[in-house]
Amino acid sequence: MKNLVLTGLVVLAAIIIIFSFFAPWAKLSASVTKVSKELTDKAGKAAGGTFGERFTRELSRVTDAIGKVGGDIQIKTSISGYDIPSMVNKKSSKVAISLVQGLMKDAKDIDKKAALVFLLPIFAVVCAVLAVMGLKNKLSVILMLIISGAISLGGLYRLKTLDLASLPVDITIESGLWNTMYAYLFIFIIGIIWVVTDKKQASGK
C-alpha cells in the first residue's frame, strides 16, 4: 500500500512537470520609454542625414509624450519551456536566448542546447514509468532516484547561482521553471523514502 501511494505521488509530480513545461519560465519586463530611448540611441548612431535626424527627433518626442501621460507603460514578454527551442533557433526572443545562455554558461551550439529542455517532460514520464515498474523491480526506483536527483539538484543549484544581472537582457525566472525543479526534487525525496523504507522492511524480516 505504501509503495502504491509513493507511485501515485511520483505520477502527480510528473504531471506537474509536464504542465509547467507550457507555463511561463522566464519573463522580461521593460518600459515603453526605456525601449523607445534605446531605439532612439541606436537610430541616432546608425542613421545619418536629414531623414535620420528627423526620425530620431520624432521618436524622442513620442518617448517624452508617453512619459508624461500617467506614468510609463510596461511591456511584458514571457516564454515557456515549449517556446524556447523554436525561439532560439529563429533568434526571435532575447528572453529565450538569454535564459539558455545563463543556464548553460556558454553560447556555443545554443540551438542544440535549447532543444535539451524537451528532455524535462520526457524524463518526467520516464520517472513515472519507473515508479510503476518499481512496484516489482527495485532497480527501477534507484534509476528514478538518480535521474530526479541529477536534474533537481543540478537545476536548482544553477538557478540559485544564476547571475541575472550578467545576462544580455533583464529577465526574471518564473514559476514554470521553479515548479519543474521542485517537482523533480519531490520525486527525488520520494525515491529516498522508498529505498530507505524498503531496506527497513527487508531487514525487519
C-alpha positions as CSV (number, residue, x, y, z in Angstrom):
1,M,0.0,0.0,0.0
2,K,2.8,2.4,0.9
3,N,4.5,1.9,-2.5
4,L,1.3,2.5,-4.3
5,V,0.9,5.9,-2.6
6,L,4.5,6.8,-3.4
7,T,3.9,5.8,-7.0
8,G,0.8,8.0,-7.2
9,L,2.8,10.9,-5.8
10,V,5.5,10.4,-8.5
11,V,2.9,10.4,-11.2
12,L,1.4,13.6,-9.8
13,A,4.8,15.3,-9.8
14,A,5.3,14.1,-13.4
15,I,2.0,15.7,-14.4
16,I,3.1,19.0,-12.7
17,I,6.3,18.9,-14.7
18,I,4.5,18.4,-18.0
19,F,2.1,21.2,-17.3
20,S,4.9,23.5,-16.1
21,F,6.6,23.0,-19.4
22,F,3.9,25.1,-21.0
23,A,3.8,27.6,-18.2
24,P,6.0,30.8,-18.2
25,W,9.6,30.0,-17.4
26,A,11.1,33.5,-17.8
27,K,9.8,37.0,-18.2
28,L,11.2,40.2,-19.5
29,S,9.6,43.4,-18.2
30,A,10.6,46.8,-19.7
31,S,9.0,50.2,-20.1
32,V,8.0,51.7,-23.4
33,T,10.1,54.8,-22.5
34,K,13.2,52.6,-21.9
35,V,12.7,50.7,-25.2
36,S,12.0,53.9,-27.1
37,K,15.1,55.6,-25.8
38,E,17.2,52.6,-26.7
39,L,15.7,52.7,-30.2
40,T,16.5,56.5,-30.4
41,D,20.1,56.0,-29.4
42,K,20.6,53.2,-31.9
43,A,18.8,55.0,-34.7
44,G,20.9,58.1,-34.0
45,K,24.1,56.2,-34.3
46,A,23.0,54.2,-37.4
47,A,21.0,56.7,-39.4
48,G,22.6,59.7,-40.9
49,G,21.4,62.7,-42.9
50,T,18.2,64.7,-42.6
51,F,15.8,61.7,-42.6
52,G,17.8,60.0,-39.8
53,E,17.8,63.2,-37.7
54,R,14.1,63.7,-38.2
55,F,13.3,60.1,-37.3
56,T,15.3,60.1,-34.1
57,R,13.7,63.5,-33.2
58,E,10.2,62.2,-33.7
59,L,10.9,59.0,-31.8
60,S,12.3,61.0,-28.9
61,R,9.2,63.2,-28.9
62,V,6.9,60.2,-28.7
63,T,9.0,58.8,-25.8
64,D,8.6,62.1,-23.9
65,A,4.9,62.2,-24.5
66,I,4.5,58.6,-23.2
67,G,6.4,59.5,-20.0
68,K,4.0,62.4,-19.4
69,V,0.8,60.5,-19.8
70,G,0.0,58.8,-16.5
71,G,3.5,57.5,-15.9
72,D,5.1,54.8,-18.1
73,I,3.7,51.7,-19.9
74,Q,5.2,48.3,-19.2
75,I,5.9,45.8,-21.9
76,K,5.9,42.3,-20.6
77,T,7.2,39.3,-22.5
78,S,7.2,35.8,-21.1
79,I,8.2,32.4,-22.6
80,S,7.5,28.8,-21.7
81,G,9.8,25.8,-21.9
82,Y,8.0,24.8,-25.0
83,D,8.7,28.1,-26.7
84,I,12.4,28.1,-26.1
85,P,13.9,25.8,-28.8
86,S,12.0,27.4,-31.7
87,M,12.6,31.0,-30.5
88,V,16.3,30.3,-30.0
89,N,16.6,28.8,-33.5
90,K,14.8,31.7,-35.1
91,K,16.8,34.2,-32.9
92,S,13.4,35.8,-32.3
93,S,13.5,36.1,-28.5
94,K,16.2,37.7,-26.3
95,V,14.5,36.2,-23.3
96,A,14.9,32.7,-24.6
97,I,18.4,33.2,-25.8
98,S,19.5,34.9,-22.5
99,L,17.9,32.2,-20.4
100,V,19.6,29.3,-22.3
101,Q,23.0,31.2,-22.2
102,G,22.6,31.8,-18.5
103,L,21.7,28.2,-17.6
104,M,24.2,26.6,-19.9
105,K,27.0,29.1,-19.2
106,D,28.0,29.1,-22.9
107,A,26.6,30.5,-26.1
108,K,28.3,27.8,-28.2
109,D,25.8,25.5,-30.0
110,I,23.0,27.3,-28.3
111,D,20.4,25.9,-30.6
112,K,21.3,22.3,-29.7
113,K,21.4,23.2,-26.0
114,A,18.0,24.8,-26.2
115,A,16.5,21.5,-27.5
116,L,17.6,19.8,-24.3
117,V,14.6,21.4,-22.5
118,F,12.4,18.8,-24.2
119,L,14.1,16.2,-22.0
120,L,12.5,17.6,-18.9
121,P,8.9,16.5,-19.7
122,I,10.3,13.3,-21.3
123,F,12.2,12.4,-18.1
124,A,9.1,13.2,-16.1
125,V,7.3,10.5,-18.0
126,V,10.3,8.2,-17.6
127,C,10.2,8.7,-13.8
128,A,6.5,7.9,-13.7
129,V,7.0,4.7,-15.6
130,L,10.0,3.8,-13.4
131,A,7.8,4.3,-10.3
132,V,5.2,2.0,-11.7
133,M,7.9,-0.6,-12.5
134,G,9.3,-0.1,-9.1
135,L,6.4,-1.9,-7.5
136,K,8.0,-5.1,-8.7
137,N,11.6,-4.1,-9.6
138,K,13.5,-2.1,-7.0
139,L,16.3,-1.2,-9.5
140,S,13.7,1.0,-11.3
141,V,13.3,3.1,-8.1
142,I,17.1,3.6,-7.9
143,L,17.2,4.7,-11.5
144,M,14.3,7.1,-10.9
145,L,16.2,8.4,-7.8
146,I,19.4,9.0,-9.9
147,I,17.5,10.8,-12.7
148,S,15.4,13.0,-10.5
149,G,18.3,13.8,-8.2
150,A,20.6,14.9,-11.0
151,I,18.0,17.1,-12.6
152,S,16.7,18.7,-9.4
153,L,19.9,19.3,-7.5
154,G,21.8,20.4,-10.6
155,G,19.0,22.6,-11.9
156,L,18.2,24.2,-8.5
157,Y,21.9,24.9,-7.9
158,R,22.1,26.6,-11.3
159,L,19.0,28.7,-10.8
160,K,20.1,29.7,-7.3
161,T,23.5,30.8,-8.5
162,L,22.4,32.3,-11.8
163,D,23.6,35.9,-12.2
164,L,20.6,37.5,-13.9
165,A,22.5,40.9,-14.0
166,S,25.1,39.4,-16.3
167,L,22.5,38.4,-18.9
168,P,22.1,40.5,-22.1
169,V,18.5,41.5,-21.0
170,D,16.8,41.8,-17.7
171,I,14.7,38.8,-17.0
172,T,13.1,37.1,-14.0
173,I,12.7,33.3,-13.6
174,E,9.0,32.4,-13.5
175,S,7.0,29.7,-11.6
176,G,7.0,27.2,-14.5
177,L,10.8,26.6,-14.3
178,W,10.8,26.7,-10.5
179,N,7.9,24.2,-10.3
180,T,9.7,21.9,-12.7
181,M,12.8,21.7,-10.5
182,Y,10.9,21.4,-7.2
183,A,8.7,18.7,-8.7
184,Y,11.9,16.7,-9.6
185,L,13.2,17.4,-6.1
186,F,9.9,15.9,-4.8
187,I,10.4,12.8,-6.9
188,F,14.0,12.5,-5.6
189,I,12.8,12.7,-2.0
190,I,10.1,10.1,-2.7
191,G,12.8,7.9,-4.1
192,I,14.9,8.2,-1.0
193,I,11.9,7.4,1.2
194,W,11.0,4.4,-1.0
195,V,14.5,2.9,-0.9
196,V,15.0,3.5,2.9
197,T,11.6,2.1,3.9
198,D,12.1,-1.0,1.7
199,K,15.5,-1.6,3.3
200,K,14.0,-1.3,6.8
201,Q,11.2,-3.7,5.8
202,A,13.7,-6.2,4.4
203,S,15.9,-6.0,7.5
204,G,12.9,-6.5,9.7
205,K,12.1,-9.7,8.0
